[in-house]
Amino acid sequence: MGALVTQAGPFSSAPNAPHALRIALGPIARDPLENALREVRRAVPG
């Protein structure tokens, strides 16, 4: 499992995509998915 960082353009139909965290999920077993989402929750302030 890894992470890829890209600009917002490919995820938005608007010309000026708002700043946001976008997560694209593929087929993954539940345990690794839960672990990955916990890491995201820890890494993102708020």
PDB file with one MODEL, atoms N, CA, C and O in Angstrom:
MODEL        1
ATOM      1  N   MET A   1       0.855  -1.160   0.000  1.00  0.00           N
ATOM      2  CA  MET A   1       0.000   0.000   0.000  1.00  0.00           C
ATOM      3  C   MET A   1       0.898   1.218   0.000  1.00  0.00           C
ATOM      4  O   MET A   1       1.941   1.231   0.653  1.00  0.00           O
ATOM      5  N   GLY A   2       0.496   2.229  -0.724  1.00  0.00           N
ATOM      6  CA  GLY A   2       1.285   3.441  -0.778  1.00  0.00           C
ATOM      7  C   GLY A   2       0.387   4.648  -0.913  1.00  0.00           C
ATOM      8  O   GLY A   2      -0.836   4.543  -0.826  1.00  0.00           O
ATOM      9  N   ALA A   3       0.997   5.780  -1.126  1.00  0.00           N
ATOM     10  CA  ALA A   3       0.252   7.025  -1.286  1.00  0.00           C
ATOM     11  C   ALA A   3       0.775   7.743  -2.506  1.00  0.00           C
ATOM     12  O   ALA A   3       1.961   7.671  -2.825  1.00  0.00           O
ATOM     13  N   LEU A   4      -0.110   8.429  -3.178  1.00  0.00           N
ATOM     14  CA  LEU A   4       0.249   9.215  -4.348  1.00  0.00           C
ATOM     15  C   LEU A   4      -0.350  10.596  -4.163  1.00  0.00           C
ATOM     16  O   LEU A   4      -1.526  10.726  -3.822  1.00  0.00           O
ATOM     17  N   VAL A   5       0.436  11.610  -4.382  1.00  0.00           N
ATOM     18  CA  VAL A   5      -0.034  12.984  -4.234  1.00  0.00           C
ATOM     19  C   VAL A   5      -0.156  13.593  -5.615  1.00  0.00           C
ATOM     20  O   VAL A   5       0.750  13.477  -6.439  1.00  0.00           O
ATOM     21  N   THR A   6      -1.289  14.247  -5.863  1.00  0.00           N
ATOM     22  CA  THR A   6      -1.511  14.898  -7.144  1.00  0.00           C
ATOM     23  C   THR A   6      -2.326  16.159  -6.926  1.00  0.00           C
ATOM     24  O   THR A   6      -2.885  16.362  -5.848  1.00  0.00           O
ATOM     25  N   GLN A   7      -2.397  16.998  -7.933  1.00  0.00           N
ATOM     26  CA  GLN A   7      -3.215  18.198  -7.847  1.00  0.00           C
ATOM     27  C   GLN A   7      -4.693  17.828  -7.876  1.00  0.00           C
ATOM     28  O   GLN A   7      -5.044  16.691  -8.194  1.00  0.00           O
ATOM     29  N   ALA A   8      -5.550  18.773  -7.548  1.00  0.00           N
ATOM     30  CA  ALA A   8      -6.985  18.512  -7.434  1.00  0.00           C
ATOM     31  C   ALA A   8      -7.686  18.393  -8.787  1.00  0.00           C
ATOM     32  O   ALA A   8      -8.771  17.815  -8.858  1.00  0.00           O
ATOM     33  N   GLY A   9      -7.112  18.911  -9.835  1.00  0.00           N
ATOM     34  CA  GLY A   9      -7.761  18.945 -11.146  1.00  0.00           C
ATOM     35  C   GLY A   9      -8.405  17.649 -11.606  1.00  0.00           C
ATOM     36  O   GLY A   9      -9.562  17.673 -12.027  1.00  0.00           O
ATOM     37  N   PRO A  10      -7.710  16.515 -11.546  1.00  0.00           N
ATOM     38  CA  PRO A  10      -8.309  15.266 -12.014  1.00  0.00           C
ATOM     39  C   PRO A  10      -9.540  14.827 -11.216  1.00  0.00           C
ATOM     40  O   PRO A  10     -10.302  13.981 -11.685  1.00  0.00           O
ATOM     41  N   PHE A  11      -9.746  15.377 -10.037  1.00  0.00           N
ATOM     42  CA  PHE A  11     -10.854  14.972  -9.174  1.00  0.00           C
ATOM     43  C   PHE A  11     -12.029  15.942  -9.223  1.00  0.00           C
ATOM     44  O   PHE A  11     -13.036  15.712  -8.554  1.00  0.00           O
ATOM     45  N   SER A  12     -11.925  17.012  -9.993  1.00  0.00           N
ATOM     46  CA  SER A  12     -12.951  18.049  -9.959  1.00  0.00           C
ATOM     47  C   SER A  12     -13.426  18.394 -11.360  1.00  0.00           C
ATOM     48  O   SER A  12     -12.648  18.372 -12.314  1.00  0.00           O
ATOM     49  N   SER A  13     -14.702  18.712 -11.475  1.00  0.00           N
ATOM     50  CA  SER A  13     -15.236  19.180 -12.755  1.00  0.00           C
ATOM     51  C   SER A  13     -15.264  20.707 -12.810  1.00  0.00           C
ATOM     52  O   SER A  13     -15.522  21.283 -13.866  1.00  0.00           O
ATOM     53  N   ALA A  14     -15.002  21.361 -11.683  1.00  0.00           N
ATOM     54  CA  ALA A  14     -14.970  22.824 -11.634  1.00  0.00           C
ATOM     55  C   ALA A  14     -13.612  23.327 -12.117  1.00  0.00           C
ATOM     56  O   ALA A  14     -12.603  22.647 -11.930  1.00  0.00           O
ATOM     57  N   PRO A  15     -13.572  24.501 -12.731  1.00  0.00           N
ATOM     58  CA  PRO A  15     -12.281  25.013 -13.214  1.00  0.00           C
ATOM     59  C   PRO A  15     -11.298  25.312 -12.083  1.00  0.00           C
ATOM     60  O   PRO A  15     -10.090  25.154 -12.258  1.00  0.00           O
ATOM     61  N   ASN A  16     -11.797  25.736 -10.941  1.00  0.00           N
ATOM     62  CA  ASN A  16     -10.948  26.021  -9.782  1.00  0.00           C
ATOM     63  C   ASN A  16     -11.355  25.094  -8.648  1.00  0.00           C
ATOM     64  O   ASN A  16     -12.254  25.409  -7.868  1.00  0.00           O
ATOM     65  N   ALA A  17     -10.704  23.974  -8.562  1.00  0.00           N
ATOM     66  CA  ALA A  17     -11.049  22.975  -7.545  1.00  0.00           C
ATOM     67  C   ALA A  17     -10.698  23.495  -6.158  1.00  0.00           C
ATOM     68  O   ALA A  17      -9.598  24.009  -5.954  1.00  0.00           O
ATOM     69  N   PRO A  18     -11.618  23.369  -5.200  1.00  0.00           N
ATOM     70  CA  PRO A  18     -11.312  23.811  -3.837  1.00  0.00           C
ATOM     71  C   PRO A  18     -10.260  22.914  -3.194  1.00  0.00           C
ATOM     72  O   PRO A  18     -10.119  21.745  -3.554  1.00  0.00           O
ATOM     73  N   HIS A  19      -9.528  23.476  -2.243  1.00  0.00           N
ATOM     74  CA  HIS A  19      -8.544  22.690  -1.509  1.00  0.00           C
ATOM     75  C   HIS A  19      -9.270  21.658  -0.655  1.00  0.00           C
ATOM     76  O   HIS A  19     -10.219  21.990   0.055  1.00  0.00           O
ATOM     77  N   ALA A  20      -8.830  20.429  -0.722  1.00  0.00           N
ATOM     78  CA  ALA A  20      -9.450  19.354   0.057  1.00  0.00           C
ATOM     79  C   ALA A  20      -8.552  18.132  -0.011  1.00  0.00           C
ATOM     80  O   ALA A  20      -7.664  18.040  -0.858  1.00  0.00           O
ATOM     81  N   LEU A  21      -8.791  17.218   0.877  1.00  0.00           N
ATOM     82  CA  LEU A  21      -8.115  15.928   0.843  1.00  0.00           C
ATOM     83  C   LEU A  21      -9.011  14.972   0.078  1.00  0.00           C
ATOM     84  O   LEU A  21     -10.173  14.784   0.441  1.00  0.00           O
ATOM     85  N   ARG A  22      -8.488  14.373  -0.967  1.00  0.00           N
ATOM     86  CA  ARG A  22      -9.260  13.438  -1.776  1.00  0.00           C
ATOM     87  C   ARG A  22      -8.591  12.080  -1.692  1.00  0.00           C
ATOM     88  O   ARG A  22      -7.383  11.959  -1.896  1.00  0.00           O
ATOM     89  N   ILE A  23      -9.362  11.078  -1.397  1.00  0.00           N
ATOM     90  CA  ILE A  23      -8.830   9.729  -1.247  1.00  0.00           C
ATOM     91  C   ILE A  23      -9.515   8.828  -2.262  1.00  0.00           C
ATOM     92  O   ILE A  23     -10.741   8.721  -2.275  1.00  0.00           O
ATOM     93  N   ALA A  24      -8.732   8.185  -3.106  1.00  0.00           N
ATOM     94  CA  ALA A  24      -9.269   7.224  -4.067  1.00  0.00           C
ATOM     95  C   ALA A  24      -8.993   5.824  -3.528  1.00  0.00           C
ATOM     96  O   ALA A  24      -7.847   5.479  -3.238  1.00  0.00           O
ATOM     97  N   LEU A  25     -10.031   5.032  -3.396  1.00  0.00           N
ATOM     98  CA  LEU A  25      -9.894   3.693  -2.833  1.00  0.00           C
ATOM     99  C   LEU A  25     -10.035   2.636  -3.912  1.00  0.00           C
ATOM    100  O   LEU A  25     -10.895   2.730  -4.788  1.00  0.00           O
ATOM    101  N   GLY A  26      -9.195   1.652  -3.838  1.00  0.00           N
ATOM    102  CA  GLY A  26      -9.299   0.490  -4.710  1.00  0.00           C
ATOM    103  C   GLY A  26      -9.682  -0.710  -3.867  1.00  0.00           C
ATOM    104  O   GLY A  26      -9.955  -0.572  -2.675  1.00  0.00           O
ATOM    105  N   PRO A  27      -9.703  -1.872  -4.470  1.00  0.00           N
ATOM    106  CA  PRO A  27     -10.048  -3.067  -3.695  1.00  0.00           C
ATOM    107  C   PRO A  27      -8.978  -3.337  -2.634  1.00  0.00           C
ATOM    108  O   PRO A  27      -7.795  -3.474  -2.947  1.00  0.00           O
ATOM    109  N   ILE A  28      -9.408  -3.409  -1.397  1.00  0.00           N
ATOM    110  CA  ILE A  28      -8.483  -3.619  -0.289  1.00  0.00           C
ATOM    111  C   ILE A  28      -9.242  -4.325   0.837  1.00  0.00           C
ATOM    112  O   ILE A  28     -10.432  -4.086   1.042  1.00  0.00           O
ATOM    113  N   ALA A  29      -8.556  -5.172   1.542  1.00  0.00           N
ATOM    114  CA  ALA A  29      -9.176  -5.870   2.674  1.00  0.00           C
ATOM    115  C   ALA A  29      -9.503  -4.868   3.784  1.00  0.00           C
ATOM    116  O   ALA A  29      -8.880  -3.810   3.877  1.00  0.00           O
ATOM    117  N   ARG A  30     -10.460  -5.202   4.603  1.00  0.00           N
ATOM    118  CA  ARG A  30     -10.957  -4.275   5.625  1.00  0.00           C
ATOM    119  C   ARG A  30      -9.885  -3.852   6.633  1.00  0.00           C
ATOM    120  O   ARG A  30      -9.784  -2.665   6.943  1.00  0.00           O
ATOM    121  N   ASP A  31      -9.094  -4.774   7.146  1.00  0.00           N
ATOM    122  CA  ASP A  31      -8.092  -4.424   8.163  1.00  0.00           C
ATOM    123  C   ASP A  31      -7.069  -3.411   7.648  1.00  0.00           C
ATOM    124  O   ASP A  31      -6.834  -2.404   8.316  1.00  0.00           O
ATOM    125  N   PRO A  32      -6.452  -3.639   6.484  1.00  0.00           N
ATOM    126  CA  PRO A  32      -5.509  -2.627   5.991  1.00  0.00           C
ATOM    127  C   PRO A  32      -6.190  -1.291   5.690  1.00  0.00           C
ATOM    128  O   PRO A  32      -5.586  -0.232   5.859  1.00  0.00           O
ATOM    129  N   LEU A  33      -7.447  -1.341   5.244  1.00  0.00           N
ATOM    130  CA  LEU A  33      -8.175  -0.103   4.981  1.00  0.00           C
ATOM    131  C   LEU A  33      -8.390   0.679   6.274  1.00  0.00           C
ATOM    132  O   LEU A  33      -8.160   1.888   6.314  1.00  0.00           O
ATOM    133  N   GLU A  34      -8.824   0.005   7.318  1.00  0.00           N
ATOM    134  CA  GLU A  34      -9.022   0.676   8.607  1.00  0.00           C
ATOM    135  C   GLU A  34      -7.718   1.286   9.107  1.00  0.00           C
ATOM    136  O   GLU A  34      -7.707   2.418   9.593  1.00  0.00           O
ATOM    137  N   ASN A  35      -6.627   0.548   8.992  1.00  0.00           N
ATOM    138  CA  ASN A  35      -5.324   1.065   9.433  1.00  0.00           C
ATOM    139  C   ASN A  35      -4.925   2.302   8.635  1.00  0.00           C
ATOM    140  O   ASN A  35      -4.447   3.282   9.206  1.00  0.00           O
ATOM    141  N   ALA A  36      -5.117   2.261   7.328  1.00  0.00           N
ATOM    142  CA  ALA A  36      -4.753   3.393   6.476  1.00  0.00           C
ATOM    143  C   ALA A  36      -5.596   4.618   6.809  1.00  0.00           C
ATOM    144  O   ALA A  36      -5.073   5.731   6.872  1.00  0.00           O
ATOM    145  N   LEU A  37      -6.902   4.424   7.024  1.00  0.00           N
ATOM    146  CA  LEU A  37      -7.764   5.561   7.345  1.00  0.00           C
ATOM    147  C   LEU A  37      -7.451   6.129   8.726  1.00  0.00           C
ATOM    148  O   LEU A  37      -7.603   7.331   8.943  1.00  0.00           O
ATOM    149  N   ARG A  38      -7.022   5.298   9.650  1.00  0.00           N
ATOM    150  CA  ARG A  38      -6.582   5.806  10.957  1.00  0.00           C
ATOM    151  C   ARG A  38      -5.345   6.693  10.794  1.00  0.00           C
ATOM    152  O   ARG A  38      -5.230   7.735  11.440  1.00  0.00           O
ATOM    153  N   GLU A  39      -4.432   6.274   9.936  1.00  0.00           N
ATOM    154  CA  GLU A  39      -3.232   7.081   9.672  1.00  0.00           C
ATOM    155  C   GLU A  39      -3.615   8.429   9.077  1.00  0.00           C
ATOM    156  O   GLU A  39      -3.058   9.458   9.458  1.00  0.00           O
ATOM    157  N   VAL A  40      -4.559   8.430   8.149  1.00  0.00           N
ATOM    158  CA  VAL A  40      -5.019   9.690   7.558  1.00  0.00           C
ATOM    159  C   VAL A  40      -5.621  10.572   8.643  1.00  0.00           C
ATOM    160  O   VAL A  40      -5.329  11.767   8.701  1.00  0.00           O
ATOM    161  N   ARG A  41      -6.451  10.002   9.497  1.00  0.00           N
ATOM    162  CA  ARG A  41      -7.085  10.766  10.569  1.00  0.00           C
ATOM    163  C   ARG A  41      -6.035  11.382  11.493  1.00  0.00           C
ATOM    164  O   ARG A  41      -6.186  12.526  11.923  1.00  0.00           O
ATOM    165  N   ARG A  42      -4.978  10.639  11.800  1.00  0.00           N
ATOM    166  CA  ARG A  42      -3.915  11.168  12.667  1.00  0.00           C
ATOM    167  C   ARG A  42      -3.132  12.281  11.973  1.00  0.00           C
ATOM    168  O   ARG A  42      -2.691  13.230  12.622  1.00  0.00           O
ATOM    169  N   ALA A  43      -2.960  12.169  10.666  1.00  0.00           N
ATOM    170  CA  ALA A  43      -2.117  13.109   9.932  1.00  0.00           C
ATOM    171  C   ALA A  43      -2.812  14.427   9.596  1.00  0.00           C
ATOM    172  O   ALA A  43      -2.149  15.446   9.398  1.00  0.00           O
ATOM    173  N   VAL A  44      -4.136  14.411   9.533  1.00  0.00           N
ATOM    174  CA  VAL A  44      -4.874  15.602   9.112  1.00  0.00           C
ATOM    175  C   VAL A  44      -5.364  16.359  10.343  1.00  0.00           C
ATOM    176  O   VAL A  44      -6.120  15.811  11.145  1.00  0.00           O
ATOM    177  N   PRO A  45      -4.941  17.608  10.500  1.00  0.00           N
ATOM    178  CA  PRO A  45      -5.406  18.381  11.651  1.00  0.00           C
ATOM    179  C   PRO A  45      -6.901  18.676  11.558  1.00  0.00           C
ATOM    180  O   PRO A  45      -7.472  18.766  10.472  1.00  0.00           O
ATOM    181  N   GLY A  46      -7.509  18.823  12.718  1.00  0.00           N
ATOM    182  CA  GLY A  46      -8.908  19.232  12.747  1.00  0.00           C
ATOM    183  C   GLY A  46      -9.755  18.174  13.253  1.00  0.00           C
ATOM    184  O   GLY A  46     -10.971  18.347  13.346  1.00  0.00           O
TER     185      GLY A  46
ENDMDL
END
